């Protein structure tokens, strides 16, 4: 039995990300490393805009401890990538985001995956509870 592929309706937040000429590789499509850049962009952009996260001065930061991406279709310049975001698991000090990357207008993702942040004190790099403002914005994306 094959697992169902997600659709746009499975995600709670979207960010339109324009591809750039330099995102393409010699094979004529967006290079796989760029997909992770899009993951980072939608996640951290959301935390900054919706959670008030100060990437430069916050005493608590999220450190990536696990990432995964399943590639289904190629993306190419000059497409717009609609990055869908949801939260699948929200713990005390960690969060598992799930991301779908959609070509503009497509119902199914070109790629999907997950990204796990563990929140740590910046100087000590020891896990701490997720700050309240960030937790609140994550809860808005939580799926059952």
C-alpha positions in Angstrom: 0.0 0.0 0.0 1.4 3.4 -1.0 1.1 6.4 1.3 -1.0 9.2 0.1 0.9 12.3 -1.2 0.1 15.5 0.6 -1.7 18.3 -1.1 -1.7 22.1 -0.5 -4.7 21.6 1.9 -2.5 19.7 4.3 -0.4 22.8 5.1 -1.3 25.7 7.4 1.1 28.5 6.2 2.6 29.3 2.8 5.4 31.5 1.6 6.0 32.2 -2.1 9.8 31.9 -2.8 11.0 33.0 -6.3 13.7 30.7 -7.7 16.8 32.4 -8.9 19.0 31.7 -11.9 21.8 30.5 -9.6 19.4 27.9 -8.0 19.6 25.8 -11.2 22.4 23.3 -11.7 24.1 22.0 -14.8 21.2 19.6 -15.4 18.7 22.4 -15.9 16.7 22.1 -12.6 16.9 23.5 -9.1 19.8 21.8 -7.3 18.8 19.5 -4.4 20.7 21.6 -1.8 18.4 24.5 -2.6 15.4 22.6 -1.5 16.8 22.6 2.1 17.4 26.4 1.7 13.7 26.8 0.9 12.9 24.7 4.0 15.0 27.1 6.1 13.5 30.1 4.5 9.9 29.2 5.2 10.6 28.0 8.8 12.8 30.9 9.9 10.8 33.5 8.0 7.6 32.3 9.9 9.4 32.4 13.3 10.7 35.9 12.7 7.4 37.4 11.4 4.9 35.5 13.5 6.9 34.7 16.7 9.0 37.8 16.9 12.2 35.7 16.8 15.4 37.8 16.8 18.0 35.7 15.0 20.8 38.0 16.0 20.1 38.6 19.7 17.7 35.9 21.0 19.2 34.1 24.0 17.5 30.9 22.8 17.9 29.6 19.3 16.7 26.6 17.3 19.4 24.2 16.2 18.7 21.8 13.3 19.2 18.2 14.4 17.4 16.3 11.7 16.3 17.0 8.1 14.8 14.9 5.4 13.5 15.6 1.9 11.7 13.4 -0.7 12.0 14.7 -4.2 9.1 14.0 -6.6 9.3 16.5 -9.4 11.9 19.0 -10.6 11.6 22.7 -9.9 13.2 25.1 -12.4 14.1 28.8 -12.7 12.0 31.0 -13.1 9.3 29.2 -11.2 7.8 30.5 -8.0 7.9 27.9 -5.2 5.0 27.9 -2.8 6.5 26.6 0.5 3.9 25.0 2.7 4.6 24.7 6.4 3.0 22.8 9.3 4.0 21.5 12.7 3.7 17.7 13.2 5.1 17.5 16.7 5.7 20.1 19.4 7.7 19.0 22.5 9.1 20.9 25.4 12.4 21.9 23.7 11.9 20.5 20.2 9.6 20.9 17.2 9.2 18.8 14.0 8.2 21.0 11.1 6.9 19.5 7.9 7.4 21.3 4.6 5.9 20.9 1.2 7.4 22.6 -1.8 4.9 23.2 -4.6 5.4 24.6 -8.1 3.1 27.6 -8.4 -0.4 26.2 -9.2 0.4 22.5 -8.6 -1.8 20.6 -6.1 0.9 18.1 -5.2 4.4 18.9 -3.9 7.5 18.7 -6.0 9.2 17.8 -2.7 8.3 17.3 0.9 10.1 16.6 4.1 10.7 17.5 7.7 13.1 19.6 9.8 13.6 19.2 13.5 14.8 22.1 15.7 16.0 21.7 19.3 15.9 24.9 21.2 19.1 25.7 23.1 20.6 28.5 25.2 22.8 30.3 22.8 26.1 30.4 24.8 25.8 27.0 26.5 24.1 25.1 23.7 22.0 23.2 26.2 18.4 22.3 25.5 15.8 24.6 27.1 12.0 25.0 26.8 10.8 26.7 23.6 10.1 30.4 24.3 6.4 31.2 24.8 6.1 33.5 21.7 7.6 30.9 19.5 5.6 28.1 21.0 2.4 30.1 20.4 3.1 30.6 16.7 4.1 27.0 16.3 0.8 25.9 17.9 -1.1 27.7 15.2 0.5 25.3 12.6 0.1 22.1 14.7 -1.8 19.3 12.9 -3.3 16.4 14.6 
